[in-house]
């Protein structure tokens, strides 16, 4: 595709970025180098935070106006200033085209996305936590208003949806699709340590687990996982993103907790194939996450995305294998992959596509609540316990994420993982029990109301 010919537009796409963390700052920064996209509005918990983000993205101090009222925001817009605000309500009436929601806070993301759609804006969602609970509803609500609600390139869900739909367009049979985890497992043979996310673990057993003897691949992979029990092999963000991909594409996990294998890049199509071809999967079109194992001088998967496809033309795949493409040992499957995700730096492509071409990077009208990200208790929790979301990865202590078939909240549904922050248990929950919605006391909120709307909408569609 020639991107310079793809966007036939003489004007400028105007963007409002809400949440100026890593993703949002990337959009602000990259837009400054683009002719067709302008991100003049930054919003965060305070106008000062938004102001600093604009400064760090290369905007001159004299070109920024801190706005705490609609009147100030309107004056700043009309006068050509960049705008820093501490509230979306202050700027929602300005004539921008698309809102980038990147706060990472489920409730806040739901309110911002809903308000923007109702104000006639497109929404690019980087807050995957919100999307995992009410993404299908917001997708259909936006469509009913002639607008688009979509994930964005730069995050793995959009990139994976693109790769999956590319493979489907070409008629490939998809065996598996997914992503590598955020952090590689880097093996230093000299010191016999594994480094992951800046933590080091002494693991001399890896020397004997580095290579997979032919015919013993599955057993050796299990041994690898067992040897790495001190390192989490799956994270909430990984499964949250795969929840959104499942709802957009119809691909489903092989099991609720995923296999989360520890693999070197050339091993992926061998192990992420069906059992009858020497892999671990129970069927086709499975979603999966793997942990990239490599040496310090080997290339990273960089949190990228992949599809494993069935090899049907032996001669064609023999030729491609000779050019360095990765085939399984059975030669029955091959991996095609994109070893990157550039966060907000590549999101502008999606923003342009949305506004200029009316194209989504998500599932569009095919998006359905097929699965939910839910929480299984890893320990007994007492009545009165209040769930708290913490850290960059939005974890909640005492819970393990899993992906299960979607169910309505009532009467006996599971509680979506990201409806739990701030919720209070009304009864004891046993260790290993999935947290049920009926066991929670939850304050009324935009997220809760939109989930009820989603349950009702898709219940009617299935009648």
N, C-alpha and C positions, 0 to 999 in steps of 0.2 A: 504494500500500500504506500502511495506517495502522500504523506501527510500534508505537504504544502498545497496539494490539489484537493485534499479531502475537506478542507474547511473553506467554503466559498462564502466569505463574509466581509463586508466592507466596514462594519462598525467595530465596536469593542464590547466584549462580554464583561459585565460588571459583577463582581463577586463580593460577598460579605463573609468573612471568616469568623466563626464563633468557636473559641477555644484555641489559644495560640501556644499550644505545646509543640512537640516535635513535628506533628503532621501539619498543623495550622501554620506554623512558621515557615515550613517548606513551601506551602502555597503562596504565602506572602512574598517570600524571597524569589521564587521562580517567576512570579507574575511580573516582577520588575524588569525582567529580561525579555518579555514577550510584547509583541505589537498588538495582538488581538485579545488579550485578557488583562484586566485591571482588578486588583484586589485593594480597593481604597478604604475598606471598612474592616476594622479589627475589633472584636468584642471578647472580653474575658471577665473574670470575677470582679475586676476593678478596671476603671479606665486607665489607671497608671500602668497596670500589667500590659494592657493592649498597646499603650503608647510605647513602652519599651520594646515590645515585639516588632512594631513598625520601624523603630530606630535600628534594631539589630538586623532587619531585613534590607537595610540600605536606604531608607527614606530619611531625608533631611529633617531635622527638628523644625525648621521654619515652615515645612510643608504639612505638618501634622497639627490637627486641632483636637483637643480633648473635649468631648461633648457629653454633657450630663442631662440634656433635655432635648426634646424633639426640635424645638426652635433653634438651638445651637447646631444640631445635626443637619437641619435643612439649610441653614446659612453656610455651614462648612461644605456641604455637597455642592451647592450652587456656586460657591467660590473656588471650587477645585481642590480643596484640601483633602488629605488623608484624614480619616476619622478614627479616633480611639474612644471606645465606650465601655461602660461596665454593665450594660443591659441591652439585650436585643430589642426590647420594647422601644428604646430610644431611637433606633435606626430602621425598624422594620418597614416604615412607610416610605423609605427612600427608594428610588427607581433602579435598584440593582436586580440582576436576573436570577442569581442562584446563591443559595446559602450553603456554605460548607460547615457542617456540624461536626466538630472534632473535640468536644469537651471530654469525652470518655466517661461521662456520668449518665447512667441509664435514664433516670427521671428527667434530668435537664435536657438530655438529647431528645426525649420524646416531646417535651413541651416546645422546644425550639423548632423541631421538624414540623409538628402540627401547626404551630402558629405561622410558620413560613409558607406552608402549603395553602393555608386559609387566606394568606395575604397575597396569593398569586405568584409565589416564587417556586422555582425548582429547588430541590434539596439533594446535595451530595453528602452522603452519610459516611463519616469515618468513625463514628461511635458505634462500633459493632455490637456493643452491649445492648443498646436500644434496639438495634435491628434484630437481634436474636429473640426479642420478646414480641415486638409489634411490627417488624419489617414488612410482612405481607400486607397488613392493613394499610400502612402508610403508602406502600406501593400502589395499592388500588385506590386509595383516597386521592393521591396525587393525579392518577390517571383520570379519575372522574372530574377533576378540575382542569384538565388539559395541561397538566404539569408532570414532571418526572421526579421520582424519588429513587435514588440509585447509590450503590457503593461506588467507590472511586478507584481508578488505577493508582498504584502506589501501595495499596493494601492487597494482601493475598486473595481475599474473596473475589474481587473484581478481576484480577489477573487470572485466577484459576477458572472463573466462569468464561473468560475470553478464550482460554486454551481448550476447555472442554467443548465449547460451542464451535470453535475452529475444527476440532477433531470430528465432531458430529457432522459438520457441514461437508467435510471431506469423505464421510462415510466410514471412518475408522470405527472398529469395535473397541469400546473402552473397557478395559479390565479394571483399572483403578485410576484414581486421580487424587491429588492432594498437595501437600506442602511439606517442606522441612520445618522443623521447629526453629524457634528464634535464635537459639544458640547452638553452635557446633560442639561436638565432643572431640577435642583435639588431643591426640595421643602423642606424647613425647617418649619415644622408645628409650632414649638415653637415661632419663630420670624415672621412667615407668610411672608417670603421672598422666591423668586425664585432666585437661582444663575445660571448664564449661562456665560461661557467664562470670568470668574472672575469679572463679573458685577452682582450687586444685585438689585432686583426689589421688592418693597413692593407690595404684591398681596394677600390680605386677602380673595379675592373671591375664591382662589384655594381650600380652605377648603371645599366648597360646590361643587367643580367641580372634586374633587379627584376620587370619585367613579362614575361609570356609571350605573344608574338604568336600569334594563333590559327593553328593548323596547324603550328606549330613548337615546341609545348610539350615534347615529348620531347627534342629537340635542345638546347633552352635549359636544361632540367634537367640534362642531361649537362654542359653548359658551366658551370653553377653548381657542380656537384660538382668539376669540374676546377679551378675557380678557388679552391676551398676546400681544396686538398690539404694545407694546413698544419694543418688542424683534423681530428681523428678524426671520421668520420661515423658510426661504429658502435662500440659498447662491449661488453665482455664481459657486464655486467649486462643490457643490452638483449636479447642473444641467449639468455642464460640464462633470462630470464623468458619469452621466446617458446618456448623448449624446453618449459617446464612447461605453457604453454597448449596447445601442439601435442599433448602427451601426454594432456591432459585433454579436448580437443575434437575432435581429428582434423584441424583446420586445419593446413596445412603451408606452409613458406616457398616462394617462387617460385624461389629459388636459395640455396645454402648460406650465402653471405655477406650475403644480403638486398640489396635495392636501396638502402636507407638514403638516400632522396632528401631534398633540402633544399627544403621547400615552405612557402609561406604557407598559412594555414588554409583559405582558399577554394579553393586549388588541389588539395587532397587527393583528392576524388572524381574529378577529371579525370585525374590521373596514376596513382592507385592503382585503375585500372580495367584491363580487358583490352586487349591491343594493338589488337584490331579496333574498339574504342571510343575509341581515341586515348590509351590509357594504356601502362604498361610491363609489365603482368602477363601471364604466359603462360596463365593459366587462372583458374578461380573458387576460392573458399574458400582464399585465400592469406593467410598471416601476414606482416606487414610492420612496419617501424619507419621513421618519418620524423623529420627534424630541422626544428623549427618556426622559420621565418624570419619576423621581424617587426621593426617599428620600435619605438622606446622607448615610444611612447604607445599602442601597440596591445596588445590582450589576448593573454595567453600561453595556450598549450595546457596548461601546468603539468604536463607529464609525464602527461597524461590518456590515455584510451583511446578507440577509435573502431571502428565498423563502417561499411563501404561496402556499400550494398544496391542491388539492381537496381530501377529505377523501372518498374513494370509498368502502373500506372494513371495515365495522363498527366494527367487532370483533377485527381486527388488531389494529385499532386506539383506541379503548377502552382500549386495553392492553397497548398501548404506552402512552395514557393519564394517566393511572395509574402509569406509571414510571416517570411521570413528564414532558412529552412533552406537548407543548402548543397547545390546540385546541380552535377553535372559540366557542362562546356560542351556535351557531346553530349546532355545531359538524359536519359541512360540510367542514371545512378547518382546516389546521394545519400549524404552522410555524416551519421551520427548519432553523437554523441560526448559523453563526460563529461570536462570539462576540469579534472580534479582527481585527486590521490591524496594522502590525508592521513595516511599512515603509521599509527602506532599510535593516533592519535586516533579513527579510525573502525573499527579492528579489533574493538572490543567488540561491534559488531553481529554479526560472524561468530561470536564466542565465545558469545554468547547463543543464536544460531541452532543452533549445534552441540549445546549442552547441553540446551536447552529443547525444541527441535523436532527434534533428530536430523538436521539438514540440513547438508550440506557446501557450501562455496563453490568446491570443485574439481570434478573430473570424476567423483568417486565410483567406482563399479564400472566405469564406462566408461573409466577411466584405463588407458592401456597404454603400454609403452615404444616409442612410434612413432618417436621421433627421439632423438639424443644431441647434446649440445653437445660438440664436439671441438676439437682445437687443430692448426692448421697452422703449421709453423715459418716465420718470416719471414726467418731466416738459418740458415746451417749451424750445427749443434750437435754437439759432440764427445762421444764416449763418456765417461762420468763426470760429465757435466753434471747438476746437481741443480736441479730447478725450485723456485722460491720465489714464493709468493703475497704481493703487497704492496698496501698502500694501501686506501683506502675502497672502491674499485671492484673489489678482489680480482683485479687484473691479474697476469699472469705474463709477465715480459720475454721477448721473442723469439718470442711466439706470437700468432697471429691466430685469433679464435673463428669457428667455422662450425657450422652445424646440418645433420647428415646422418642418414639412416635408421639407426635403432638396430640394433646388432649385439651379440651376446654377446662377452664379453671374449676368449674363446679359441675357436678357435686363431688367428684372423687379425683380430680386431676392433680398432676404434679405441679409444684410451684416452679415456674421458670427461674433459673439461677439468678438472673439480675432483677427479679422482683424482691429478692431477699434483703438487700441492704436496708437497714432500719426496721425490718419486720421483727415482730416478737412472737416467740413460740407460746402457744396457749396450752400445750400439753408436752409431756416428755416424748422425746424421739430416741429410739434405740440406735445403737451403732449399726451401720450398714443399711439403715432404712432410708429410702428416698423421701425427701422432705415433701409432705403433701400440702397443697394449698389450704386445705381445711384446718390445718394445725397452726395457721398464722393469723396474727392480728396485724393488718396492714392499713396505714392511713390512706384515705382516699387521695388519689394522685392522677396526673395526666396519664402516666404509664399504665396504671390499673384500668382506667376508663377506656383507653385505647385497646387494651387487651380484651376487655369485655366486648368492645365493638368488633374486634377481629374474630373472636369466637362466634359471635352472632352472625357476622357476614358469611363466614365459610360454612357455618351450620346451615344457613339458608341455601347456599349454593349446592350443598350435598343432599338436600331434601328431594 
